[in-house]
Structure formats: C-alpha cells, structure tokens
Amino acid sequence: MRQNGRAQEAIELVAEGLAVAEQTDQRLAEAELHRVKGELLMLRDSGNVAEAEACLNTAINVARRQSAKLFELRATVGLARSMANHNRRDEARAMLTGIYNWFTEGFDLPDLKEAKALLDELSS
C-alpha cells in the first residue's frame, strides 16, 4: 500500500467493511478488518501509534470473543511488532508468547513462522 500511496483509500474500504459487518451482524471477518485497519494506519502515518494499536487491540479482543485463534495471532503479531518498535519489547514478547504457546501444531504455517521469527527477534 505504501508504494502506491493508496493506504487512505484502503482504510476507507476497511471502514466500509466494518460498517457492513455492523449493519448485517455478519462478523466473521471483523477481527481481521480491525487488524488490517491498524496495519494500514501504521503504513499511512507511523507517528499515529495510539490509533493503530487501538485497532490491533480491538482485533485481538474480537478474535478472543469469537475464539478465532489465528486472527488473534495475526493481530498480536502486528501489535507486538509495533510495541517492539516503540521500546516495549518485554511487553511485546510476553503478549506474543501467550498466544503462540496456545498452538500445538501447524508450526509450518506462515502465520506461526512469522510469530516465531518475531519471538526470536524479541528474545535476542
């Protein structure tokens, strides 16, 4: 998104998706929409950490309510990366370890590989 300068347009599309989820009560992708919005906010304006992290926290909370562990992992990875970039490495590592340790299989999947790589980075 950053390469073509369309992050704002993407944020608006995600907002439309969230509005549709609210209107129709079809919330299957709600956590993922909040995660994407948070990551797009960071791309658009790296100085707007609070709003981006709030979106990622919302994504985590929605995923937990839905017992959607993969969506929770994805949002936690994004939040942990932001926290690490803002001198909160210990908090990021603890949070990411909690969700990563929930998984007992599938460690060859891209999302779990990404989480493990970030955990290794945070531990060094």
N, C-alpha and C positions, 0 to 999 in steps of 0.2 A: 504494500500500500504506500509506503513512504516514497518508493521510487517514482510513482506517477502522481503523487500529490493528491490522492483521492481518499485519504483517511477520513476526512469530514463527511464525504458522501457515504462512505461505508458505515460510519457511526449513525448517520440518519437512517440508513436501511435497517440497521440493527434495532434502532428505536422503533421503527415501524413494525418489525417482527415482534418486539416486546409488547407493543400496543395490541397487535392481533392476538397474541397469547392471552393477554388480559381480557380482551373482549370475548374471545371464544372459549376461554378457560381450557385451552389446549396448551399445556405447559411442558410437554415432553422435551423441548429444546430450550426451555427458559434459562437453565443454568449455563448452557453453552452460549446463549446470546449475551448474557451478562459478562461471561469471560471474554468473549470476543470484543465487546464494547470496552472493557477495561484495557485490553491489549492495544486496541486501536487508539484509545485516549493517550496511552503512553507513546505510541508512534507519532501522533499528531503534535503532542506537547509534552516533552519529557519532564517539564517542570511542574506539571499538574499531577503529582503523585497521589495526592489525597483522593481525588475523584476516581482515578484509575484503580487504586487499591480498594476503594469502597465498592466498586463494581465487582472486583475479584472476590471480595468478602461476601457480597450478595450471591455470587455464583456458587461459592462454597456452601453457604447456608441453604440455598435452594437444592443443590445436589444432595446435601445431607438429608433434607426433608424427604426427598424422592428416593433415597438410598441408591443414588446413581454414583457409585464409587469412581468410575472412570472420569466422569465430568468433574467430580470433586478433586481427583488427582490433577487433572489439567489446570483447573483454576488455582489449585495450591501451588503448582509449579510456577505459574505466572506470578502469583503473589510472592512466593519465595524469591524469585529472581529479582523482583522489584525491591524487596526488603534487603537483599544482599547488596544491591547496587546503592543502597542508602544506609550502609553501615549497621545493618541489623541482621548480620549473618547467623548469630546463635539462635535468634528467634526464628529465622527462616529455616534453619536446619531442623530445629525441634518440630516445627509445624509440618514440614515435608516428611520427616521420618515417621510421624504418626500415621499419615495416610499411606505412605509407601509400604510400611510394615503390615498393613491390612491385607495386602495381596499375598497370595500363596502360590500363584502360578502365573504364567503369561509374561515372564520376565524378558522374553524376546520381542515383545510388542514395542513399537516405537514410543508410546507414551511412558511406559515403565523404564525403557532405556534412557529416555530424556530425564526422567526423575532421578534415576540412579546416577547419571552423569552430573547432575546438579548437586546431589547429595555429596558425591565425591569431591566436587569443587568446593562446596561449603565446609567440608571436613579438613581441607588442606590449609 
